[in-house]
Amino acid sequence: MTESAPDRRSLPAIHLAVLLFGFPGLFVHWVPLSPFLIVLGRVAFASLALAVFMAARKVSFRMVPGRDIGLCALCGIILAVHWSAFFEAVRVSSVAVGLLAYATFPAFTVFLEPLFERKRPDAANVLFSGITLLGVFLVVPRFALADPVLLGVLWGLLSGGTFAILAILNRRLSRRHSSLRIAFYQDLFAGLALLPVLLGGLPRLAATDLALLAVLGVFCTAVAHTLFIRGMRGVSAQTASLIASLEPVYGILLALAFLGEVPAGRTVLGGLIILGAVLLVTLRAANKGRPEA
């Protein structure tokens, strides 16, 4: 059966969204700010863009039940930690190391989701998580805190772990609210959580720095998120998840093209193992969720 027209538009939309998701790591090298300030600029522009888009599309800002505002605030704080840790991982090591360490988040989900849902972990997924950690082990050339790759991996693992928690909490919110509303409030609360970094004084920013932060917040965050949601209307969750797994691949290729970063051989080998295990976990989750004929 041939795909319908909406399906043909959906696939490019999701690929473009994931490509845009692969860009943020490059901004650490383009914007002369700390990771916290870069994230603050990112969420400020993203929340503003989402607010304008929601108002134009007449998407309600109201959260019912009201207690979900508190959950969004918690998620916003976690989101601020997640993005700050990711940018720090890239800053101290490389885009490849930061992305690959962050890509281990399904391994964290395997252990954390059963705790939230009070279920036993799936044995096969635990095995795949172990394989993922093996890939991380291969990425690190030597286990010394002075080694920038190890530091990048540790920050990347924090980024992956916090993203796993965020994904689990967002699953609850998504049952009651639109994804745009959730994204808006979480970006807003992430920005509020990061405001204390300005107590030391406002940084001096050139017009190009502000422009880059606007691109990061509007296109690589708000637009990418909207494209991904829109694309999921015409493809299966399995297809969307598999395409999303390409984010580290896109990010590494973008770093090669724009920064001249060439990943080391062991990074490539470890990355292949990590991405292979992530794809297997994604496929198993999609197949388990598929209704029987």
C-alpha positions in Angstrom: 0.0 0.0 0.0 1.4 3.4 -0.9 1.6 6.1 1.7 -1.0 8.9 1.7 0.0 12.5 1.0 0.0 13.3 4.8 2.4 10.5 5.3 4.8 11.8 2.7 4.8 15.2 4.4 5.1 13.7 7.8 8.4 11.9 7.2 10.3 14.9 6.0 8.9 16.9 8.9 10.2 14.5 11.5 13.6 14.2 9.8 13.9 18.0 9.7 12.9 18.2 13.3 15.5 15.6 14.4 18.1 17.4 12.2 17.3 20.7 14.0 17.6 18.8 17.3 21.1 17.8 16.3 22.3 21.5 16.0 22.3 22.7 19.6 25.6 21.2 20.6 27.3 23.4 18.0 26.1 26.6 19.8 28.5 26.0 22.7 31.3 26.8 20.2 29.5 29.7 18.6 28.2 31.6 21.6 30.8 32.7 24.2 28.6 32.1 27.2 28.4 29.5 30.0 26.1 26.5 29.4 23.6 28.0 32.0 23.3 31.3 30.1 23.0 29.5 26.8 20.1 27.4 28.1 18.5 30.6 29.6 18.6 32.3 26.3 17.3 29.1 24.6 14.3 28.7 26.8 13.5 32.4 26.8 13.3 32.6 23.0 11.5 29.2 22.8 8.8 30.0 25.3 8.2 33.4 23.6 7.9 31.7 20.2 5.6 29.0 21.6 3.4 31.6 23.3 3.0 33.5 20.0 2.3 30.3 18.1 -0.3 29.1 20.6 -2.0 32.5 20.6 -2.1 32.5 16.8 -3.5 28.9 16.7 -5.9 29.7 19.7 -4.4 26.9 21.8 -5.5 27.3 25.4 -2.9 28.2 28.0 -5.1 26.9 30.8 -3.9 23.8 32.7 -6.7 21.6 34.1 -6.3 20.3 36.7 -4.4 23.3 38.1 -2.0 21.1 40.1 -0.3 20.1 36.8 1.3 23.6 36.9 3.4 22.3 39.8 4.4 19.2 37.8 5.3 21.4 34.9 7.4 23.6 37.2 9.2 20.5 38.4 9.7 19.3 34.8 11.0 22.8 33.9 13.7 22.6 36.6 14.7 19.1 35.3 14.7 20.4 31.8 17.1 23.2 32.8 19.5 20.7 34.4 19.2 18.4 31.4 20.1 21.0 28.8 22.8 22.6 31.0 24.4 19.2 31.6 24.3 18.5 27.9 26.0 21.8 26.9 28.6 21.3 29.6 29.3 17.8 28.2 29.9 19.3 24.8 32.0 22.2 26.2 34.5 20.0 28.1 34.7 17.2 25.4 33.1 17.2 22.0 29.7 17.2 20.3 30.1 13.5 19.5 30.9 12.5 23.1 28.1 14.7 24.6 25.5 13.3 22.1 26.5 9.7 22.5 26.5 9.9 26.3 23.1 11.6 26.3 21.8 8.9 23.9 22.0 6.4 26.7 18.7 7.8 28.2 16.7 4.7 27.2 18.9 2.7 29.5 18.0 5.0 32.4 14.3 4.7 31.4 14.5 0.9 31.7 15.4 1.2 35.4 13.5 4.3 36.3 10.1 3.7 34.7 9.4 0.5 36.6 10.2 2.5 39.8 7.6 5.1 38.9 5.0 2.5 37.7 5.9 0.0 40.5 6.7 -2.8 38.0 9.5 -5.2 37.5 12.2 -4.2 34.9 12.1 -6.1 31.6 15.0 -8.6 31.6 15.8 -8.1 27.9 15.8 -4.3 28.2 18.2 -4.6 31.2 20.5 -6.6 29.0 20.4 -3.9 26.2 21.1 -1.3 28.9 24.2 -3.2 29.9 25.3 -3.2 26.2 24.7 0.6 26.1 27.0 1.1 29.1 29.6 -1.1 27.4 29.5 1.4 24.5 30.0 4.2 27.0 33.0 2.4 28.5 34.5 2.1 25.0 34.2 5.8 24.4 36.3 6.7 27.4 40.1 6.3 26.7 41.1 6.5 30.4 39.2 6.7 33.6 40.8 9.8 35.2 38.8 12.8 36.2 41.3 15.0 34.4 40.4 13.3 31.1 38.0 15.6 29.2 36.3 12.6 27.5 35.4 11.1 30.9 34.1 14.5 32.1 32.1 14.8 28.9 30.6 11.3 29.4 29.7 12.0 33.0 27.9 15.3 32.2 26.3 13.5 29.2 25.1 10.7 31.5 23.5 13.3 33.8 21.8 14.8 30.7 20.5 11.4 29.7 19.3 10.5 33.2 17.4 13.7 33.7 15.9 13.4 30.2 14.6 9.9 31.1 12.9 11.3 34.2 11.5 14.2 32.1 10.1 11.7 29.5 8.4 9.6 32.2 6.8 12.7 33.9 5.8 14.1 30.5 4.0 10.9 29.6 1.6 11.6 32.5 1.2 15.2 31.4 0.6 14.3 27.8 -2.5 12.4 28.7 -4.2 15.6 29.8 -2.6 18.4 27.9 -1.4 19.4 24.4 2.3 19.0 23.8 2.6 22.7 22.8 1.2 23.7 26.2 3.5 21.4 28.1 6.5 22.6 26.1 5.6 26.3 26.7 5.2 25.9 30.5 8.3 23.8 30.8 10.5 26.2 28.8 9.0 29.1 30.9 9.8 27.4 34.2 13.2 26.3 33.0 13.9 30.0 32.3 12.7 31.0 35.8 14.8 28.4 37.4 17.9 29.7 35.6 17.3 33.4 36.4 19.7 33.3 39.5 22.6 33.0 37.1 22.0 36.6 36.2 22.7 37.8 39.8 26.3 38.2 38.9 25.3 40.7 36.3 24.0 40.7 32.7 26.5 39.4 30.2 27.6 41.6 27.3 26.2 40.2 24.1 26.9 41.1 20.6 24.1 41.3 18.1 25.3 38.0 16.5 25.2 36.3 19.9 21.6 37.3 20.4 20.8 36.2 16.9 22.3 32.8 17.5 20.4 32.4 20.8 17.2 33.3 18.9 17.9 30.7 16.3 18.6 28.1 19.0 15.4 28.9 20.9 13.0 29.5 18.0 14.2 27.1 15.2 16.1 24.4 17.1 13.6 24.2 20.0 10.2 25.7 19.3 10.0 25.0 15.5 11.7 21.6 15.8 9.3 20.5 18.6 6.2 21.7 16.6 7.5 19.9 13.4 8.0 16.7 15.4 4.5 16.8 16.8 3.0 17.6 13.5 4.9 14.8 11.8 3.8 12.2 14.3 0.2 12.7 13.0 1.0 10.8 9.8 3.5 8.1 10.9 3.6 5.4 13.6 5.2 6.0 17.0 7.7 3.3 16.1 8.8 5.2 12.9 9.0 8.5 14.8 11.1 6.9 17.6 13.5 5.3 15.1 14.0 8.6 13.3 14.6 10.3 16.7 17.4 7.8 17.4 19.3 9.5 14.5 19.8 12.7 16.5 23.4 11.8 17.5 24.2 10.8 13.9 22.9 14.1 12.6 24.7 16.0 15.4 28.0 14.3 14.8 27.8 15.0 11.0 26.8 18.6 11.7 29.8 19.0 14.0 32.1 17.5 11.3 30.7 19.9 8.7 30.6 23.1 10.7 33.3 22.6 13.4 35.6 20.1 11.7 35.2 17.7 14.7 36.3 14.2 13.7 35.3 11.6 16.3 38.0 9.2 17.4 37.9 5.6 16.3 36.9 4.3 19.8 34.2 7.0 19.9 32.7 5.7 16.7 32.9 2.1 17.9 31.3 3.0 21.2 28.7 5.1 19.5 27.7 2.2 17.1 27.2 0.0 20.1 25.2 2.6 22.0 23.0 3.5 19.0 22.5 -0.2 18.2 21.3 -1.0 21.7 19.1 2.1 21.7 17.5 1.0 18.4 16.9 -2.5 19.8 15.2 -1.1 23.0 13.1 1.3 20.8 12.0 -1.6 18.5 11.1 -3.8 21.4 9.1 -1.1 23.1 7.3 -0.3 19.8 6.5 -4.0 19.1 5.2 -4.6 22.7 2.9 -1.6 22.3 1.6 -2.8 18.9 -2.0 -4.2 19.2 -2.4 -7.8 18.2 -4.2 -8.7 15.0 
